[in-house]
């Protein structure tokens, strides 16, 4: 099933989203930093029999505009981008899977509009009181993002390269292909370019370390109206302690799943089962 493009506006920016349809309760799939909404295509296709599945590209990602002033890329504004799309779709409540940065954004959607998120599943959500140190620190992640290769000969070359090395070599082929399809744009000269430019991705990592980023999402956890479940990967580079603390503040269950930070894309069938188990209405 091909998703239907959806367009909304926030702060004068065009915000894009994908709607896979379905007659069940609305389900929001919210992407990690640097990744497009379309990365969820394999999961959304499986779940569209049970849910009305939508996914939003926050500013600077996928098909959405990046602001001229990248300081406008904040977790709060990302949550506002999501709400702009949900308003266009006339959705009053959703279940939500928030992956990585998407989890922090879902928490702030709950903060900005209590009751919008009925149930939530945090998959390694970026919501923490103190930023991780070492290789996983947001500032080091930003440095790496700025060094990313932006332009490639074609999507086949990207797919071969990304699929042969960490961290994306763990993804199921269909999930990786969805990222490459939606995460790159065609250029006039026949090459392809990252939809989320390296400097934009870096800004989002910087934003995670700011007071209105992951720390604000973490501060909201005890007031989350959504019934929430926390999931983390057994081989995640972020470690289990951060996610155990999230569960404690939420008074919510914490489940460890075999896999890395991208465990959602490592096993689509398992991810779909988790959604049905933890996000059923």
Buried (B, 14 or more C-beta within 10 A) or exposed (E): EEBEEBEBEBEEBEBBBBBBBBEBBBBBBBBBBBBBBBBBBBBBBBBBEBBBBBBBBBBBBBBBBBBEEBEBBBBBBBBBBBBBBBBBBEBEBBBBBBBBBBBBBBBBBBBBBEEBBBBBBBBBBBBBEEBBEEEBBBEBBBEEBEEBEBEBEEBEEBBEBBBEEEEBEBBBEEBBBBBBBBBBEEEEEEBBEBBBBBBBBBBBBBBBBBEEBBBBBBBBBEEBBBBBBBBBBEEBBBEEEBBBBBBEBBEBEBBBBEBBBBBBBBBBEBBBEBBEEBBEE
